[in-house]
Amino acid sequence: MSKTINEQVFEIIDEMYNDLAHKEIDQHIKDILLIAAKHLSTEDMPAQVVAAKTVNGITIWTMNGKNLLGNENAERIRKLMRIARSEGYKWNATGLGSLGVQF
């Protein structure tokens, strides 16, 4: 049985959090991942929205170059970006890539 989009996003976010939990990066990034997991578990917003807000939020905190997440997490972020655009979910101008839409 294939995983739902919600399960896929949760798995990616969980992997990222577990990888970063004990690393010295800005706490805001860890908080973004926890907030995303909470929204996925309560299912109060579509998984594509959670994926986009997670990517946008992490982007802000990594722009200064001080919070290097590594190649594995870069690939996870790319997966979240693909999911944010999947399953017919359409973002308008304030969606993925708009840094105003974030956790």
N, CA, C and O atoms as a GROMACS GRO file, in nm:
protein
  412
    1MET      N    1   0.084  -0.118   0.000
    1MET     CA    2   0.000   0.000   0.000
    1MET      C    3   0.089   0.125   0.000
    1MET      O    4   0.186   0.133   0.076
    2SER      N    5   0.057   0.219  -0.084
    2SER     CA    6   0.138   0.340  -0.091
    2SER      C    7   0.102   0.436   0.023
    2SER      O    8  -0.010   0.435   0.075
    3LYS      N    9   0.198   0.515   0.059
    3LYS     CA   10   0.178   0.609   0.169
    3LYS      C   11   0.098   0.730   0.121
    3LYS      O   12   0.109   0.771   0.006
    4THR      N   13   0.019   0.785   0.211
    4THR     CA   14  -0.053   0.908   0.180
    4THR      C   15   0.047   1.024   0.177
    4THR      O   16   0.159   1.012   0.226
    5ILE      N   17   0.005   1.134   0.120
    5ILE     CA   18   0.092   1.253   0.119
    5ILE      C   19   0.123   1.295   0.261
    5ILE      O   20   0.236   1.334   0.291
    6ASN      N   21   0.024   1.288   0.348
    6ASN     CA   22   0.045   1.325   0.488
    6ASN      C   23   0.154   1.238   0.550
    6ASN      O   24   0.242   1.289   0.620
    7GLU      N   25   0.149   1.108   0.526
    7GLU     CA   26   0.250   1.017   0.580
    7GLU      C   27   0.388   1.045   0.522
    7GLU      O   28   0.488   1.039   0.593
    8GLN      N   29   0.394   1.074   0.393
    8GLN     CA   30   0.522   1.105   0.329
    8GLN      C   31   0.586   1.229   0.389
    8GLN      O   32   0.704   1.230   0.422
    9VAL      N   33   0.505   1.335   0.404
    9VAL     CA   34   0.558   1.461   0.459
    9VAL      C   35   0.600   1.439   0.604
    9VAL      O   36   0.706   1.487   0.646
   10PHE      N   37   0.518   1.367   0.681
   10PHE     CA   38   0.553   1.343   0.821
   10PHE      C   39   0.685   1.265   0.830
   10PHE      O   40   0.770   1.297   0.914
   11GLU      N   41   0.702   1.166   0.746
   11GLU     CA   42   0.824   1.086   0.748
   11GLU      C   43   0.948   1.172   0.718
   11GLU      O   44   1.051   1.159   0.784
   12ILE      N   45   0.937   1.259   0.619
   12ILE     CA   46   1.049   1.346   0.583
   12ILE      C   47   1.081   1.441   0.698
   12ILE      O   48   1.198   1.460   0.733
   13ILE      N   49   0.979   1.502   0.754
   13ILE     CA   50   1.000   1.597   0.864
   13ILE      C   51   1.056   1.526   0.986
   13ILE      O   52   1.144   1.580   1.055
   14ASP      N   53   1.008   1.407   1.013
   14ASP     CA   54   1.059   1.328   1.126
   14ASP      C   55   1.207   1.294   1.106
   14ASP      O   56   1.287   1.304   1.199
   15GLU      N   57   1.243   1.253   0.985
   15GLU     CA   58   1.383   1.222   0.954
   15GLU      C   59   1.471   1.345   0.972
   15GLU      O   60   1.581   1.336   1.027
   16MET      N   61   1.423   1.459   0.925
   16MET     CA   62   1.501   1.582   0.939
   16MET      C   63   1.520   1.618   1.086
   16MET      O   64   1.630   1.652   1.130
   17TYR      N   65   1.411   1.610   1.162
   17TYR     CA   66   1.420   1.646   1.304
   17TYR      C   67   1.517   1.553   1.377
   17TYR      O   68   1.602   1.598   1.453
   18ASN      N   69   1.504   1.423   1.353
   18ASN     CA   70   1.593   1.328   1.419
   18ASN      C   71   1.739   1.351   1.382
   18ASN      O   72   1.828   1.332   1.464
   19ASP      N   73   1.763   1.391   1.258
   19ASP     CA   74   1.899   1.419   1.215
   19ASP      C   75   1.954   1.546   1.280
   19ASP      O   76   2.073   1.553   1.312
   20LEU      N   77   1.869   1.646   1.298
   20LEU     CA   78   1.914   1.777   1.346
   20LEU      C   79   1.898   1.798   1.496
   20LEU      O   80   1.951   1.895   1.550
   21ALA      N   81   1.828   1.709   1.563
   21ALA     CA   82   1.793   1.731   1.704
   21ALA      C   83   1.912   1.761   1.793
   21ALA      O   84   1.901   1.844   1.884
   22HIS      N   85   2.023   1.697   1.771
   22HIS     CA   86   2.138   1.714   1.859
   22HIS      C   87   2.254   1.789   1.792
   22HIS      O   88   2.366   1.789   1.842
   23LYS      N   89   2.224   1.852   1.680
   23LYS     CA   90   2.326   1.932   1.612
   23LYS      C   91   2.311   2.078   1.652
   23LYS      O   92   2.203   2.124   1.689
   24GLU      N   93   2.420   2.150   1.642
   24GLU     CA   94   2.418   2.291   1.677
   24GLU      C   95   2.372   2.374   1.558
   24GLU      O   96   2.452   2.422   1.478
   25ILE      N   97   2.241   2.388   1.548
   25ILE     CA   98   2.180   2.475   1.449
   25ILE      C   99   2.080   2.562   1.523
   25ILE      O  100   2.048   2.536   1.639
   26ASP      N  101   2.031   2.664   1.456
   26ASP     CA  102   1.936   2.756   1.518
   26ASP      C  103   1.811   2.680   1.564
   26ASP      O  104   1.756   2.599   1.490
   27GLN      N  105   1.768   2.706   1.685
   27GLN     CA  106   1.651   2.639   1.743
   27GLN      C  107   1.526   2.664   1.660
   27GLN      O  108   1.434   2.582   1.661
   28HIS      N  109   1.520   2.776   1.588
   28HIS     CA  110   1.402   2.806   1.505
   28HIS      C  111   1.378   2.695   1.402
   28HIS      O  112   1.263   2.663   1.373
   29ILE      N  113   1.483   2.639   1.348
   29ILE     CA  114   1.467   2.532   1.249
   29ILE      C  115   1.404   2.410   1.313
   29ILE      O  116   1.314   2.349   1.255
   30LYS      N  117   1.449   2.374   1.430
   30LYS     CA  118   1.391   2.260   1.502
   30LYS      C  119   1.245   2.288   1.536
   30LYS      O  120   1.160   2.200   1.527
   31ASP      N  121   1.216   2.413   1.576
   31ASP     CA  122   1.079   2.450   1.610
   31ASP      C  123   0.988   2.442   1.488
   31ASP      O  124   0.873   2.398   1.500
   32ILE      N  125   1.037   2.482   1.372
   32ILE     CA  126   0.959   2.473   1.248
   32ILE      C  127   0.921   2.327   1.222
   32ILE      O  128   0.807   2.298   1.186
   33LEU      N  129   1.015   2.237   1.240
   33LEU     CA  130   0.988   2.095   1.217
   33LEU      C  131   0.886   2.041   1.317
   33LEU      O  132   0.800   1.961   1.281
   34LEU      N  133   0.894   2.084   1.442
   34LEU     CA  134   0.797   2.041   1.543
   34LEU      C  135   0.658   2.095   1.513
   34LEU      O  136   0.559   2.023   1.527
   35ILE      N  137   0.650   2.221   1.471
   35ILE     CA  138   0.520   2.280   1.435
   35ILE      C  139   0.460   2.206   1.316
   35ILE      O  140   0.341   2.177   1.314
   36ALA      N  141   0.543   2.176   1.217
   36ALA     CA  142   0.495   2.104   1.100
   36ALA      C  143   0.440   1.966   1.140
   36ALA      O  144   0.334   1.926   1.093
   37ALA      N  145   0.512   1.896   1.225
   37ALA     CA  146   0.467   1.764   1.270
   37ALA      C  147   0.334   1.774   1.344
   37ALA      O  148   0.247   1.688   1.328
   38LYS      N  149   0.318   1.879   1.424
   38LYS     CA  150   0.192   1.899   1.497
   38LYS      C  151   0.076   1.917   1.400
   38LYS      O  152  -0.031   1.858   1.418
   39HIS      N  153   0.095   2.000   1.297
   39HIS     CA  154  -0.012   2.023   1.199
   39HIS      C  155  -0.044   1.897   1.120
   39HIS      O  156  -0.159   1.873   1.085
   40LEU      N  157   0.057   1.816   1.093
   40LEU     CA  158   0.032   1.690   1.022
   40LEU      C  159  -0.044   1.592   1.109
   40LEU      O  160  -0.131   1.520   1.060
   41SER      N  161  -0.012   1.588   1.237
   41SER     CA  162  -0.079   1.492   1.326
   41SER      C  163  -0.223   1.532   1.354
   41SER      O  164  -0.308   1.446   1.374
   42THR      N  165  -0.252   1.662   1.355
   42THR     CA  166  -0.390   1.705   1.378
   42THR      C  167  -0.467   1.717   1.247
   42THR      O  168  -0.590   1.732   1.248
   43GLU      N  169  -0.396   1.710   1.135
   43GLU     CA  170  -0.456   1.718   1.001
   43GLU      C  171  -0.543   1.842   0.986
   43GLU      O  172  -0.650   1.836   0.926
   44ASP      N  173  -0.497   1.955   1.041
   44ASP     CA  174  -0.575   2.078   1.031
   44ASP      C  175  -0.540   2.162   0.909
   44ASP      O  176  -0.600   2.268   0.887
   45MET      N  177  -0.445   2.116   0.829
   45MET     CA  178  -0.416   2.180   0.701
   45MET      C  179  -0.358   2.075   0.607
   45MET      O  180  -0.298   1.977   0.653
   46PRO      N  181  -0.376   2.094   0.477
   46PRO     CA  182  -0.326   1.995   0.381
   46PRO      C  183  -0.175   1.975   0.394
   46PRO      O  184  -0.101   2.068   0.425
   47ALA      N  185  -0.132   1.853   0.370
   47ALA     CA  186   0.010   1.819   0.380
   47ALA      C  187   0.095   1.903   0.284
   47ALA      O  188   0.210   1.935   0.315
   48GLN      N  189   0.038   1.939   0.169
   48GLN     CA  190   0.112   2.022   0.074
   48GLN      C  191   0.140   2.160   0.134
   48GLN      O  192   0.247   2.217   0.111
   49VAL      N  193   0.045   2.214   0.210
   49VAL     CA  194   0.064   2.345   0.274
   49VAL      C  195   0.170   2.333   0.382
   49VAL      O  196   0.256   2.420   0.395
   50VAL      N  197   0.164   2.226   0.460
   50VAL     CA  198   0.265   2.203   0.564
   50VAL      C  199   0.403   2.192   0.500
   50VAL      O  200   0.500   2.250   0.550
   51ALA      N  201   0.413   2.119   0.390
   51ALA     CA  202   0.542   2.104   0.321
   51ALA      C  203   0.595   2.240   0.275
   51ALA      O  204   0.712   2.271   0.296
   52ALA      N  205   0.509   2.320   0.214
   52ALA     CA  206   0.552   2.451   0.164
   52ALA      C  207   0.593   2.544   0.278
   52ALA      O  208   0.696   2.611   0.268
   53LYS      N  209   0.514   2.548   0.384
   53LYS     CA  210   0.548   2.636   0.497
   53LYS      C  211   0.677   2.591   0.564
   53LYS      O  212   0.755   2.674   0.612
   54THR      N  213   0.700   2.462   0.568
   54THR     CA  214   0.823   2.409   0.626
   54THR      C  215   0.944   2.451   0.543
   54THR      O  216   1.043   2.500   0.596
   55VAL      N  217   0.935   2.432   0.412
   55VAL     CA  218   1.044   2.471   0.322
   55VAL      C  219   1.072   2.620   0.334
   55VAL      O  220   1.187   2.662   0.348
   56ASN      N  221   0.967   2.701   0.329
   56ASN     CA  222   0.984   2.846   0.335
   56ASN      C  223   1.046   2.889   0.468
   56ASN      O  224   1.136   2.974   0.471
   57GLY      N  225   0.999   2.832   0.578
   57GLY     CA  226   1.052   2.867   0.709
   57GLY      C  227   1.198   2.830   0.724
   57GLY      O  228   1.278   2.908   0.775
   58ILE      N  229   1.233   2.710   0.680
   58ILE     CA  230   1.372   2.666   0.689
   58ILE      C  231   1.461   2.752   0.599
   58ILE      O  232   1.575   2.782   0.634
   59THR      N  233   1.409   2.790   0.483
   59THR     CA  234   1.487   2.873   0.390
   59THR      C  235   1.531   3.003   0.457
   59THR      O  236   1.645   3.045   0.443
   60ILE      N  237   1.441   3.065   0.530
   60ILE     CA  238   1.475   3.191   0.598
   60ILE      C  239   1.591   3.172   0.694
   60ILE      O  240   1.682   3.254   0.700
   61TRP      N  241   1.588   3.062   0.770
   61TRP     CA  242   1.690   3.042   0.873
   61TRP      C  243   1.820   2.984   0.820
   61TRP      O  244   1.918   2.974   0.893
   62THR      N  245   1.823   2.946   0.692
   62THR     CA  246   1.948   2.896   0.634
   62THR      C  247   2.010   2.995   0.536
   62THR      O  248   2.119   2.970   0.484
   63MET      N  249   1.944   3.105   0.510
   63MET     CA  250   1.994   3.202   0.412
   63MET      C  251   2.126   3.266   0.453
   63MET      O  252   2.203   3.308   0.367
   64ASN      N  253   2.152   3.275   0.581
   64ASN     CA  254   2.274   3.341   0.627
   64ASN      C  255   2.398   3.251   0.615
   64ASN      O  256   2.510   3.297   0.637
   65GLY      N  257   2.378   3.125   0.580
   65GLY     CA  258   2.489   3.033   0.562
   65GLY      C  259   2.546   2.976   0.691
   65GLY      O  260   2.644   2.901   0.687
   66LYS      N  261   2.486   3.009   0.804
   66LYS     CA  262   2.537   2.960   0.933
   66LYS      C  263   2.472   2.830   0.977
   66LYS      O  264   2.524   2.761   1.066
   67ASN      N  265   2.360   2.796   0.917
   67ASN     CA  266   2.287   2.675   0.955
   67ASN      C  267   2.292   2.574   0.841
   67ASN      O  268   2.196   2.559   0.766
   68LEU      N  269   2.403   2.507   0.829
   68LEU     CA  270   2.419   2.408   0.723
   68LEU      C  271   2.350   2.279   0.764
   68LEU      O  272   2.379   2.222   0.869
   69LEU      N  273   2.259   2.233   0.680
   69LEU     CA  274   2.179   2.116   0.714
   69LEU      C  275   2.233   1.987   0.655
   69LEU      O  276   2.190   1.879   0.696
   70GLY      N  277   2.326   1.994   0.562
   70GLY     CA  278   2.383   1.874   0.502
   70GLY      C  279   2.310   1.830   0.377
   70GLY      O  280   2.199   1.874   0.348
   71ASN      N  281   2.375   1.741   0.303
   71ASN     CA  282   2.321   1.695   0.175
   71ASN      C  283   2.194   1.613   0.189
   71ASN      O  284   2.103   1.627   0.108
   72GLU      N  285   2.186   1.529   0.292
   72GLU     CA  286   2.065   1.447   0.310
   72GLU      C  287   1.944   1.535   0.336
   72GLU      O  288   1.836   1.510   0.281
   73ASN      N  289   1.960   1.637   0.419
   73ASN     CA  290   1.848   1.726   0.446
   73ASN      C  291   1.816   1.816   0.327
   73ASN      O  292   1.700   1.854   0.309
   74ALA      N  293   1.915   1.849   0.247
   74ALA     CA  294   1.889   1.924   0.124
   74ALA      C  295   1.801   1.842   0.031
   74ALA      O  296   1.710   1.895  -0.032
   75GLU      N  297   1.828   1.712   0.023
   75GLU     CA  298   1.744   1.624  -0.059
   75GLU      C  299   1.604   1.614   0.000
   75GLU      O  300   1.506   1.611  -0.074
   76ARG      N  301   1.593   1.608   0.131
   76ARG     CA  302   1.462   1.603   0.196
   76ARG      C  303   1.382   1.731   0.167
   76ARG      O  304   1.262   1.725   0.145
   77ILE      N  305   1.450   1.844   0.167
   77ILE     CA  306   1.383   1.970   0.135
   77ILE      C  307   1.335   1.969  -0.009
   77ILE      O  308   1.224   2.016  -0.038
   78ARG      N  309   1.415   1.916  -0.100
   78ARG     CA  310   1.372   1.904  -0.240
   78ARG      C  311   1.248   1.815  -0.251
   78ARG      O  312   1.157   1.844  -0.329
   79LYS      N  313   1.244   1.707  -0.174
   79LYS     CA  314   1.125   1.620  -0.174
   79LYS      C  315   1.003   1.696  -0.124
   79LYS      O  316   0.895   1.684  -0.181
   80LEU      N  317   1.020   1.774  -0.018
   80LEU     CA  318   0.908   1.854   0.034
   80LEU      C  319   0.860   1.955  -0.071
   80LEU      O  320   0.740   1.979  -0.083
   81MET      N  321   0.953   2.012  -0.146
   81MET     CA  322   0.915   2.107  -0.251
   81MET      C  323   0.832   2.038  -0.359
   81MET      O  324   0.734   2.094  -0.407
   82ARG      N  325   0.871   1.917  -0.396
   82ARG     CA  326   0.794   1.842  -0.497
   82ARG      C  327   0.655   1.810  -0.443
   82ARG      O  328   0.556   1.822  -0.515
   83ILE      N  329   0.648   1.769  -0.318
   83ILE     CA  330   0.519   1.734  -0.258
   83ILE      C  331   0.430   1.858  -0.250
   83ILE      O  332   0.309   1.849  -0.273
   84ALA      N  333   0.488   1.973  -0.218
   84ALA     CA  334   0.410   2.096  -0.206
   84ALA      C  335   0.339   2.131  -0.336
   84ALA      O  336   0.239   2.202  -0.336
   85ARG      N  337   0.392   2.082  -0.447
   85ARG     CA  338   0.333   2.111  -0.578
   85ARG      C  339   0.255   1.993  -0.634
   85ARG      O  340   0.216   1.994  -0.751
   86SER      N  341   0.231   1.891  -0.553
   86SER     CA  342   0.175   1.766  -0.605
   86SER      C  343   0.024   1.753  -0.586
   86SER      O  344  -0.042   1.836  -0.524
   87GLU      N  345  -0.026   1.645  -0.644
   87GLU     CA  346  -0.164   1.602  -0.627
   87GLU      C  347  -0.266   1.710  -0.662
   87GLU      O  348  -0.371   1.720  -0.599
   88GLY      N  349  -0.234   1.790  -0.761
   88GLY     CA  350  -0.328   1.891  -0.805
   88GLY      C  351  -0.342   2.009  -0.711
   88GLY      O  352  -0.426   2.096  -0.733
   89TYR      N  353  -0.260   2.013  -0.608
   89TYR     CA  354  -0.270   2.125  -0.515
   89TYR      C  355  -0.203   2.245  -0.579
   89TYR      O  356  -0.086   2.240  -0.617
   90LYS      N  357  -0.277   2.353  -0.592
   90LYS     CA  358  -0.226   2.472  -0.660
   90LYS      C  359  -0.203   2.584  -0.560
   90LYS      O  360  -0.292   2.623  -0.485
   91TRP      N  361  -0.081   2.635  -0.563
   91TRP     CA  362  -0.048   2.753  -0.483
   91TRP      C  363  -0.071   2.876  -0.568
   91TRP      O  364  -0.050   2.874  -0.689
   92ASN      N  365  -0.115   2.981  -0.503
   92ASN     CA  366  -0.122   3.109  -0.574
   92ASN      C  367   0.010   3.182  -0.552
   92ASN      O  368   0.109   3.120  -0.514
   93ALA      N  369   0.013   3.310  -0.575
   93ALA     CA  370   0.137   3.387  -0.565
   93ALA      C  371   0.197   3.386  -0.425
   93ALA      O  372   0.314   3.421  -0.408
   94THR      N  373   0.120   3.348  -0.324
   94THR     CA  374   0.172   3.350  -0.187
   94THR      C  375   0.199   3.210  -0.136
   94THR      O  376   0.180   3.182  -0.017
   95GLY      N  377   0.243   3.122  -0.223
   95GLY     CA  378   0.268   2.985  -0.182
   95GLY      C  379   0.415   2.952  -0.169
   95GLY      O  380   0.493   3.028  -0.112
   96LEU      N  381   0.451   2.836  -0.221
   96LEU     CA  382   0.589   2.788  -0.212
   96LEU      C  383   0.684   2.890  -0.271
   96LEU      O  384   0.664   2.938  -0.384
   97GLY      N  385   0.786   2.923  -0.196
   97GLY     CA  386   0.883   3.022  -0.241
   97GLY      C  387   0.855   3.161  -0.189
   97GLY      O  388   0.942   3.248  -0.194
   98SER      N  389   0.734   3.185  -0.140
   98SER     CA  390   0.703   3.314  -0.079
   98SER      C  391   0.742   3.306   0.068
   98SER      O  392   0.677   3.236   0.146
   99LEU      N  393   0.845   3.376   0.106
   99LEU     CA  394   0.896   3.363   0.242
   99LEU      C  395   0.801   3.420   0.346
   99LEU      O  396   0.825   3.406   0.466
  100GLY      N  397   0.694   3.484   0.304
  100GLY     CA  398   0.593   3.531   0.398
  100GLY      C  399   0.501   3.418   0.443
  100GLY      O  400   0.431   3.432   0.544
  101VAL      N  401   0.500   3.307   0.370
  101VAL     CA  402   0.416   3.192   0.403
  101VAL      C  403   0.505   3.088   0.468
  101VAL      O  404   0.576   3.014   0.400
  102GLN      N  405   0.502   3.083   0.600
  102GLN     CA  406   0.591   2.994   0.675
  102GLN      C  407   0.537   2.971   0.815
  102GLN      O  408   0.441   3.035   0.857
  103PHE      N  409   0.601   2.880   0.885
  103PHE     CA  410   0.570   2.859   1.027
  103PHE      C  411   0.656   2.950   1.109
  103PHE      O  412   0.647   2.950   1.232
   0.00000   0.00000   0.00000
